[in-house]
Amino acid sequence: MADLVVIGGGAAGLMAASTAAIYGKQVVLLERNDRVGKKILITGKGRCNVTNNSDLQNLIAHVPKNGKFLYSAFSQFSAEDAISFFESLGVPLKTERGNRVFPVSDRAGDIVSCLERYCKDCGVKLLHKRAKKVLTEKNKIVGVKTTTEEVIPCHAVVVATGGKSYPRTGSTGDGYLIAEKLGHRITPVTASLVPIETNPQDGCKEMMGLSLRNVILTVTKTGSKQVVYSQMGEMLFTHFGISGPLVLSASSHMREMQSGKYQMEIDLKPALSPEQLDARLIRDFSEKSNKDFINLLRGLLPAKMVPVMAKRSGIPFDLKGNQITREMRERLCYLFKHFELTPERFRPVEEAIITSGGVDVSQVNPKTMESKIQSGLYFAGEILDVDAYTGGYNLQIAWSTGYLAGLNAE
């Protein structure tokens, strides 16, 4: 007989299980994969962006949906607590640009290994089985049934199964079904931190594989000047549109995404003002006055982008440098500073880093993570209807809600 069964061996589940065990509870951790922490291993490009080294208000400000629900969780297990926790387990951390925190080793595996070892040291019993159903009698939890029909008796359950993103890591939405069967509402599940499909006329397919660094990506609402996102960084062109860190971050700001709602533009030369850029073009075109326009662009842009930019400019490819007019040059300058893209839809939720939507937080006690409907039932991590921007905030949600659930589960 276990005191607690934790369903899901990801970030939130590992934190919940170890926290409950350190306080003396008999804990069984169910993980359907052959190892725990599979999704942790791919976060931060395999480096694991553990948290964001910032205060309570900043953490909440970076959770656009239901951020206030996390006030107690972030208060009881802060970013500072997360940093201290991992360093106490022998994983030194470092803070980088944007207050992002990573292991000094740059290895996500170090985070998974230390959590796995900590759970074992705390006495957590790990079973590689898939949960099917939470069993109740007279509104009390009495056990968890696995897909092999094995019943694990217990008094309490923490559901920490993640969302529906990256199903190859085990996040296939099992927890939503478990929660629904116990009377919980599931808000619509959509992709967040996800690549974006653009209009085929934008030319992204022709630039497939091209990575841009130190560019500014800006997203505005169509028909208005309202900027919903603007940041410098790195992005990637793909066969369907765009991806990369800037794009994933932008997607989390593009709420209720639909074709025609947003416009995007890239500043390809953010270090140069329009005047400085024009002066550069004048110099290049005069120094190489007998070269064709298409060849002049090769000194200004990555090779894959040259044909797309030349086509957009409307300037004949074979026009010589000394034949390019001021009007043509101004048009070209504008394109460099405002390379427009038309986003049409997000890629499927299975390709998203995180899931937006999930267990309705109005049915969960924010101070304990216990269900308001079913006593002894707790939720932690991505299964909850909270999602944050990139930068370590989503893992902090997992640590904080996992801690709170493990602390209170009984």
Steps between C-alpha positions, in 0.01 A plus 500: 500500500646835395416834653535666161523405134653757267403450136771628269878508544569835340615819671184555707457132585859453615475809718165392647617146572828599665337776706231268633756228576737734684210580732454135584229385259511164324511601134463306176598682180345369179687577178390345172838548329808287556660795678388813683544860389495445123359845429749666735777355283389698194431834671730791426640316196621225729653742749190529726391855580435413866327824602509876461698676772236762582257602772139401560343789308718436194418130503126572508535768231645238266201267535242661267220259587389456862826637639342609828399141570870428553555764768508249787703244307765755399501643854559163664755377246662793323762520227756557775378183671532306173857618453592409859327163465700387196829637625447317831465180295841560344403673175669843475295752303571820306285798399516618140337771287140569593556349847481151350650238732688194365724229644865608480557176307236597239363147532129444565589144596662631819164638614318174423768289668501704820118491524493125437769442760325729751170315459677170560681636806168629638345155467273555200399172333522540122281280280517518121129458443225706335209621711153435364260615770484648850271286717263657753250375759260729689686805358832374635794390291579133551748422225632529148438241229770453235448399137600145599203502743729503804357700790731703724314586823556855629338790685600783265605559140701772327431520126810641331472350152585814302304625201482374142821650364789272404300174527819300440600603855178349636280812505198362317219656703437207736459735795217691335295181472570410864401849614183505289382167639530651848283799406757759393454742212777505240541834324577469126849363444707691243866540410727754666870560435452350156631545142281702265374429149511804271347592164676296227547825305739622772779285357591320824520161326762637261706606803452169686787428739617860516563624855501873571686637802475841667184601316192663652166322456192716558138382514210742465125457482382531142353841421649669805834616631458296819825310561442170678864386484835640393837349584851447365638152463517196275245343267483235231321462165337162436302326225175615666600844629711601800636358824784561746519678836354835388205335327421267791500796739284705263242221475427513872394863459274424203185402685205340316713472186317501168583592142492875444515598867872583516778638283873444546807682381874445535757775537793333324742781585406624850849642562455748214259793485316549167743783421806287579362212296434729203856632521626140496294422189623816323860399576458140385312590185755766400805284576357212296308706248532250214376200701147365461257586780455131594875469556518825699253351749732206570725726704207616711295186561536123554499320163161330552333833566636684194247376237205559736612853585577583137156381393327701773689815408370498145844608378609311185758237594738607221479875563849643554597672824533839328147469358325456835291808573446672833142375508618139450759543772241637745274205426786263565590677826141463616506127424817454705337669800147362444519152345133405532354156570136393521441240774209270419491239775698329773652161436315209670501490881718186479783722372459761774740530791210551740122475501262786565176393668438213739339446839286805583684671788175632651443139610840473670606648836796729417642467854526120490444390136219275627185451299195687629286215363682187612679493835842336487548590132776748411636648177845628410678634194390533141171316548370817666362783287806721549778560251783748488739664258841349428790565734469237773155606619320179400744279688464728801124438484575127507737527799267729699171316440673164544645611831164631622313184395759271661503705818122488545402165352346273762 
